Amino acid sequence: MYKINKRRRHGYKIVAVVFVVIPLIALIAGGMWYLVLKNNKTTISNFTQANGEVATVEEATHSFSTESFSVSLLSTWVFVGKMNPAADQTYYEYQDKNPKESNRLLEIYVDNYPTNFSVNRILPVQVENNKLLPSDNVSDDCSTFGGIPVNASASGLWVAKWQGISFNCSVNQPRNYVAAATVTSGIGIPLQGIKSGKHTYMFVYIDQNAASNYTLFGPILKSFQAL
């Protein structure tokens, strides 16, 4: 009789572990995981059960808006201000405030920009349905292109060409300026806003950090929306 009761009590313990303890542990673990994700400044893509894809974690972004456009940047970026380098020129400046990458800027000119503005690299884009579709590849530094005129170093710039796009190349200035450009309009890209109307935008991505990251420019352009 003692052995039988002992076995029964042992069976009750197994049932308790299976139906009480294990679900409780799973519930606690799930709650902790939820809190970690909630407090972490990230966005998570949807989990697709149909093909069993694992959820991926992406860096969080936030949107900045002006009278004529909106753009999404990583959460470490801030709006610096509306600049007027000349009476007829306006650009909006944004900066990455990550201490390790604070030498990273974005400048968006609206309508008027310096006609002799020079850059070191070009990111080709296309415009489709009033949206920017950037290429996957940023050009090399234009100072490495062949065919540079003899007097280019003295003047500081020359008209270079990359994938059919002509632009002013900054020859003798050690800086990392990248401009978005199309074959038809160059670095001044016209877009139509629903409320603000048609404007011409110039996008300049500047990365003077020790390890420049040009891959951030494409997603920025994709997020751009003329208002």
Number of C-alpha atoms within 10 A of each C-alpha: 5 7 8 9 10 11 11 12 12 12 12 12 11 13 12 12 13 12 10 11 13 11 12 13 11 11 12 11 11 12 11 12 11 12 10 11 13 11 8 11 12 14 14 12 11 11 12 10 9 6 7 8 10 11 12 10 12 11 13 15 16 12 12 15 14 11 9 17 19 14 18 19 25 15 16 16 20 16 16 14 11 15 14 12 11 10 7 10 14 18 21 17 17 20 20 21 16 12 8 10 18 15 16 20 21 24 20 19 23 20 17 17 20 11 9 12 13 20 23 26 26 29 26 24 23 16 13 8 8 14 17 22 17 21 12 12 12 19 15 13 18 23 21 10 13 8 8 17 11 8 10 16 15 10 11 14 25 21 17 20 14 17 11 12 18 19 24 20 27 26 24 14 14 10 15 18 21 23 25 26 24 21 14 12 12 18 27 22 21 17 20 17 15 10 11 12 11 15 19 16 22 20 23 23 24 23 21 17 13 9 8 14 13 17 11 12 22 20 16 18 19 15 15 19 18 23 18
